């Protein structure tokens, strides 16, 4: 009798990286149980519909009144009940959210096998980013298999005394996803006079975000021929800080948009000459789209994007942002990233992951 397998996700970034794995299981006619915990709500539901995924179970764990601890407690309770009800023996989850933390804890406590997608990402501070760094460190301790997306991720795990028997280097499934989307949507990589911007991380809320806005404003004034498209985050605090920073005078070539769908984001990135963002996902996507990225963070758990010369860490330093923009933007030898140097893999991570899980 085959062991029942569940793929659990709860946010849009998680869905993007498990979708190719779900697709690979289906290609092999392998039955799986798809679970959406509801950590993100309507935006994730829209994404599921656009990619033709209907979860077998849609939990409702989120509440505006919840603390982080409340959310984890709710996740553990709901997932534990589900695991027993469905007699799930193997649990797959991705990344560093509370969904993956709770999934790994339930798997450990209920003695199920747990498979962690994108294992081994690390910063030097357990509180940075908060709470993601804590989540992924805890998850690695109990995973039966840590699917490492890069060589460096594997080395991080080995340094933490994770046995090599519990590590499988496979690449990053986001490369599989981008290749799928580019082919399906017939997206062309171009280099228009366009800069794509996002900023939302907790560590940038406050003065750092104000400085980032100042830098973008100054760059827009100094480059009137360039369009700066800034996709705002749903977080009201983030939006207010950004928009308030432009109360006095917003250059006409800065365009604020509502949050974009994944397809719209990829299309926008594919047209851009340069990307400016603090998003971890965009750091991973940029190499596949042959784009350089200015990373609005002091440290990244994806240092591969820096070492391969795709990304540059600029934090919220106005002069760093402007200096690196000017070094890259008008020089084709700088703004075109050669995709063969992509550190995140070859687009076959999903095949390797499914093969390993089915062993």
N, C-alpha and C positions, 0 to 999 in steps of 0.2 A: 504493500500500500504506500502510495506517494505521500510524503510529508506536505501538509498544507502550507503554502507560502503567502505571506502578506507583505505588500508594499505600503508603507505608511508615510504620508506627507501632510503638511498643514499650511504651507506658504507657497507663494508663487515661485520663488527661487528653487525651492525643493522640487516642485512639480516639473520645472524645466529640466532638471537633471535626472529625474526618475522616468520621465516620459520615454526616452529612448530605451530604457531598461524594460518598461512595460511593453513597448513595441517588440522588443527582442523576444520576450517570453511568449507573446502572442504568435510571433513568427515561428516559434518552435512548438506551437500548439500546447503550451504549458499553462495549465489553469492557475491563476493567482487571485488573491483577494485584495482589492484596491480600497484603501482607507484614506479618507480626507478627514483630518481631525477638526477642521474648521478654525484653525488658529488665525488664518486670513479668511475673510468671508466672500463678499460679492465679487471682488476682483479675481479671486482664484476660480470661482465658479464660471465666470466668463471665459477664463483661459481654458478650463477643462472642456467647455463646449466648443471652443474654436479648434481644439485638437481632437475632438471626438472621443473624449474619455468620460465614462460614467462610473463613478465609484460605487462599489458594492455597499459601502457604509459611509455615511456622512455624519460625523459627530458634531456636536455643538458645544465647544468647550470655552469659547471666549466670552468675556463680559467686560464692559467698561469699568465696572466696579472691582474687578479682580486685581489683586497684587500678583507679582510674579509667582509667589509661593502658592497662591490660590489656583493659578493657571496650571502649575505643575501637578498639584494635588488632583485637580479635575481630570487632567490628561491621564495620569496614572490610573485613576479609578475607572474611567471610561475604557481605556485600552486593556486593562486587566480583565474587565467583564467581557470584552469582545474576544480576546485571545481564548478564553475558556469556552465561550459560547460557540465559536467557530472551530475550536480545537486546532488553532494555528501553532505550527511547530517551528517555522522559520520566519523571522521578522527582518525586513529590509527597511532602512531609513537613511536619509541623506543629510549631511551638513552639520549645523551647529545651533539649531533652534531648540526651543523647549519641547517640541514634538519629538525630535530625535533623542533628547535626553530622557524623556519619559518612556519612549519606546525601548531604549536600551535597559532602563531600570526594570521595566516590566519583564522583558526577556530574561534578564538575570535572575530576578526574584521568582519567576514562574518556570525557570529552567528550560527556556526555549533558546534556540540558536539565534544569534544576532549578527547582522551584516551591516557594517557602516560604510556607506558610500562617501567618498571625499574625506578620508581619514588622514590625520597627520599634519593639518595646517596649524601653525603656531605663531604667536607673537612672544615677546619676552616678558609680558606682563599678564597675569591671569585675569586682571580686571580690564584689559584692553584688547579687543573691544568687549564691552560688558553687555550682556552676560555670555556672549558666544564663546569666548576663549575658555571659560570655565566649563561650559557644556561639552565642547569637543574633547577637552582633556579627560573628563570623567568617562565619556562614551568609549574612548580608546581602551580603557582598562578592562572593560568587560566584553568587548566585541570578539566573536569567534573568528571573524575575518575583517580586518581593516583594509578596505580597498583604497590604496594610496594613489592619488592622481599624478604625482611626480616623484622623481628620485629623492628630492629634498624632503618631501612628506614622509617617505619611508625612513629616511635617516632620522627625522625627528622622533618617530615612533621607536626606533631602535635605541635612541638615546634615553628614552623613558622606560627602557627595559621591557618593551612589548616584544614578545617572542617573534622571531622571523616566520615561524610557522603560522602566526596569526596575521601576517601582512601579505597582501597581494598587490603589486604594482600594476595598474591597469590603464592609466591615463584618466583624463577628466571627461565625463559624459556630456559636458556642455559643448565640447567640440562635435560630438555626434549630433547634438541638437542643432547647432548652427549649420552644419553641413546639410542636415535634413531640411531646415527652413530655407536656406539659400536655394537648394534645388527645387523644392516644392513651390516657392514663390518667385522663382527666377530672378533673384536679387543680384544686381550688378554692383561690384565695388567701384566706387568713383571717388574723386577728390574735389568736390565742389568747394566754393568759398564759404564754408560752413563750419561752425564749431558747435558740438553737442555737449551740453552740461547737465549734470545732476549732482545734488549734494543733500545728504539726509542723515548721516551717521550721528549718533549721540555725542561723540566727542567734539563734533563741529558746531553743535548748537550753542548759540551765544556769540561772543566776540569773534571766534574763528570764522563763523559763517558771515558775520558782518565784513570781515577782512576779505573773504573770498568774493563777496559781492562788490566790494570796492575795486578789487583787482579786475574783475570782469567788466565793470563800468569803465575803468580807465582804458582797458584793452579795446573795448567797443568804440570809444572816442578816438583812439589812436589808429583804429583800423575800420574806417567807416564803410569800406566796400565789403566787409565780412559780416555775415549773418551769425548771430549768437543765439542759438535755440536752447532755452533752459527749461527742462521738464521738471515741474515742481512735484514735491512729494506730498502725499495726503496729510502727513503730520501737520496740524495747524500751527504749532510752535515754529517749525521749520519754515513754513510758508510766510508766516508773519515777519520773521526776522529778515528774510530775503526781500520781501515786497516793501517793508518799511525802509530798507536800506536804499531804495530807489524812489522814496517819496519826493525828494527835492527835484530830481531830474533823471529820467530814464532815457538813455540813448535810443534812437529810433531803431537801431539795428539789433537790439536785444528783444527777443520774443519769448514771453513766458507761456508755457502750455500746461494743461492738466496732465496728470500721469498718463504715459503712453502705454498701449498694449505691448506685449512682447514683440509681435511682428512689426509694429510701428517703430519700436525702439531699434530693432535690428536694421530696418530700412533707413532710419535716420543716421545711425552709426555708419552704415555702408556708404552714405553720401558724403559724410563729413571728412574734412581734411585733418581735424584734430578733435580729441575727446578730452574733456576735463570732468573728473568725477571722483567721488570717494567710495563708489560702489565696488564691492568685491566681485560681484558677477560680471560687471562691465570690464574689470581688469582681466578676467579670464576670457571674455568674448573678443576683446580688442585684437589679440594676435591673429585669430581666425579671420578677421575682417581686414587685416593688413593695416591697422591703424595704430598710431602712437597715442599714448594717454598720459595726461598730467594727473597724478594721483593726489587728491586733496587729503592726505593723511601723513602723519609723521613716521608711521611704521605700517607695513603690510604683512599679513600672514601668507601672502602670495609673492615672496621675493623673487620668484622665477621671472615674473613679468618685468622686474627691474633689471635683473642680471642678463636677460636676453636683449636688453635695450629697447623694449617696447614701451615700458612705463618709466616715469620719472617721479620720485617722491618730492612734492612741493609743499605739503601741509597746507596751512592757511597763511603762509608768508607772502605778502603782496609782491615783494620784489622777486622771490623765487618763481612765483606763478608767471609774472610778466617776462622775466629773463628767459625762462625755458620756452615760453610761448614764442618769443621772438627768435630764439635759436632754431626752432623746429618749423614754424608755420609756413614760411615762405621758401623753404628749401626741400625740393622733392627727395633729395638723398636722405633727408631727416624724417619727413612726415610719412613716407611709404615704408611700412614694416614688411619684411620678407616673411611670408607665412611658413616657409620651410623651417624657420627657426622657432616655430611655436613650441613652447615648453610643455603644453598641456595635452599633447598626444596627437593621435592620427585619426580619431573619429571611430575607433573600434573598441572603445572602453566597454560599451554595453555588451558586446559579444563575449568579452573576457569575463565580465562580472557574472553574467547568466551561466556561462559554462562552469565557473567555479562553484556557484550556489547549487547547481544541479549535480555536482560530483557525488 
